Amino acid sequence: GSFEKALEAAKKALSIQDNVLSPNHPFKASTYNSLSIIYHNMGAYEAAIQAQQKALAIQEKNFEANNAHIGTSHYNIAVSLLKLERYEQALESALKAQESLNAQNNQDHPNYALLHNTLSLIHLNLGNFQQALDAAQTFTKIQEQRLEPNHPELAIAYVNLSEIYLNLGNNEMTLTERQKALVIQENDSTTTAFDLLNSYIHIYRFSEEKGDHRTAVDMLQKSIALAEGPYKTEDPATIPNMYLFLAQSLIELEQYEDAKGHLLRAASMYGELGDKYAEYKSAAITLFTDTVLAASGQNADEDQYPTSVETYYEAAFDFFQQGQYRQSIEQFNLLLEVQPDHADAHVLLGRCYYELGEYQDAIRFYEQGYQLAPENKQLYHNNIGFAYAKLKDFENAKTHFEQLSQLNPTNPFTPRAWAVYYALQNNTKEALSYLEKAIELGYDDINWIKTEESLNSIREEIRYKDIVNQIEDTVGIN
């Protein structure tokens, strides 16, 4: 790439200089300096240090002790040593660079701010936290004077200050500096998901500690959105941990209904991770039963509350098949708190409300189910058309039944839908014609035909009784 070409050109220049210049000519120091920068950018820090030391040796023979070129060489060496985690040597070189800049009284030198940032990082890694803070504050002050208020480099400076305050045990300033950084990060499109998540977690932690549960909830909600979206964490327990912490903060705010779903989701996710996280799962369920349910005056054993999507679905579907629609709704709602995008649960919730005669709620869940699974067009138009027909909103019912007819005109459920549509409007002739067509296409659910209330208007008709007799004879019912 470009670094390799630059390196080749610098080496060629140095070779020429070796032939035409004296060993300690200043031009050679400049070439060694260029080589050092190239090596550093390539990640070859040892080679960078060696090249910079050669430049420094020449500079020391040509310039006074505190010359700016000598200070720059010490600074470059310090930066490469920092990358190699040789902190004591890095500090020695950085202090020599600082001595050179101070002697010149040149605070406008480009390296002045960068040197203090480097010093703060070196001191931080050496555990010299107060010295790290002093250097970081100087760096940040210079940056605030030279940069726009929302410049991304300022966010980096505030994050560094936050880390130093954390090591000093000053949680209030840790939170303050991290919040300043986040204001910039959230408005900067170049901010990585990792950096955002790091700030959210820090602010959650110290907001919760100071009793600011509302901010803690906000930060955790944002963290979860990142962790379930663009940022893929390697630790499988990260997301359930977030849900557990979120529930705990909501409990502090006495928002028990909101906490309930997060606890159940955490328990479900811990359960999927196996025995290693059994204690975490138990903690989430215990918090649910002993705190959330107790706050609403309910009591429950842990075993009464399933904690996986599969068990919720099985329980809900069993209740549905038994005609216990309220209990089925309760279980489906618990399932949706664990997995909000479960399309089948939305559809079956719609069915429950339909069977209970609560057609507006049925329509709402049918719509949500269709949005999650738009491929189920036929089921959607059938179900929602029936609900609109029951509400006597025949215009919307007709729209959906027409869509159903276009999708599958030979399916017996299509004319069955039209039979209901016309029977509810007391159009006996059309209702019977469509019911007969449904039978011709193979519909034979005699129980539905005999009990569906929508067909009450045609039950005394001879044609209706003939239809019933025909099916009973076909399926052998006495």
Salt bridges, closest charged atoms under 4 A:
ASP18 OD1 - LYS28 NZ 2.52
GLU46 OE2 - ARG86 NH1 2.64
GLU92 OE2 - LYS96 NZ 3.72
GLU153 OE1 - ARG146 NH1 3.97
GLU163 OE2 - ARG178 NH2 2.76
GLU163 OE2 - HIS202 NE2 3.38
GLU172 OE2 - LYS210 NZ 3.67
GLU177 OE1 - LYS180 NZ 3.41
GLU186 OE2 - LYS222 NZ 3.10
GLU208 OE2 - HIS213 ND1 3.01
ASP218 OD2 - LYS222 NZ 3.78
GLU228 OE2 - ARG265 NH2 3.84
GLU252 OE1 - HIS213 NE2 3.88
GLU257 OE1 - LYS260 NZ 3.37
GLU355 OE2 - ARG351 NH2 3.98
GLU358 OE2 - ARG326 NH2 2.24
ASP361 OD1 - ARG364 NH2 3.13
GLU436 OE1 - ARG463 NH2 2.83
GLU452 OE2 - LYS390 NZ 2.83
GLU460 OE1 - LYS465 NZ 4.00
GLU472 OE2 - LYS450 NZ 3.20
